[in-house]
Amino acid sequence: MPNQPPEAPKSGDTPQDRLAKLLPGDVTAAFLSAKVALVAQANDKAAPYVFWTFVVVLFLCPFYFWFVTKAKSAFHTFFLTASFAVFAISIANVEFEAYFKDTIPQPVIRAVAIVLPILWTYLVTQISVAALDQQAPPNDVSKPDSPGEPVGPAANRPANAGAGS
C-alpha cells in the first residue's frame, strides 16, 4: 500500500485517529531499526553512529513529510518532525547518554526520555490537534460522505432521536 498522506485531524476523528495523524510511526520505526542494527554491530561504541543517524533522519524528516506523505501544512510538517525527535530521544536514550556524557548529565537525559514523550502525547499533541482543527477547512455539509447519509443538522443527530419516547 503506498504512503497515505497524513491528514490534519478533524473534529469527527476519534482520539486514536487524531494521535495516529500526529505521530510519525514510519520514520520512528526506521530510526528504531537503524538503532538496533547499529547497536548490534558496534555494541558499546554505537553512540556516535546512533546520534548521527538521528541527526540525518531529523534533517530528512521535513522533506519526507512534505513531499512523500504530503503533510497538509508547514505546521503539520514541523509537528511531525518534532514528534519524531521526542520519541527518538526516548528510543535511544542510552546511546544519547553515552554520546553526551561529558556535556549533559545522565539524569537529565533520562528524565527527558521519560517525561517528554508523556507530556508530548497527552499535552502538546492535544494542543496541536486544536491548532490543526483551526487550520483545516470546514467540512462541506451540503454533500454527504456516502449515499444515504444525512446532511446538515440531521447528520449530527443520533438515529433514534425524535423517535417518540
Secondary structure, 3 states (H helix, E strand, C coil): CCCCCCCCCCCCCCHHHHHHHHCCHHHHHHHHHHHHHHHHHHHHHCHHHHHHHHHHHHHHHHHHHHHHCCCCCHHHHHHHHHHHHHHHHHHCHHHHHHHCCCCCCHHHHHHHHHHHHHHHHHHHHHHHHHHHHHHCCCCCCCCCCCCCCCCHHHHHCCCCCCCCC
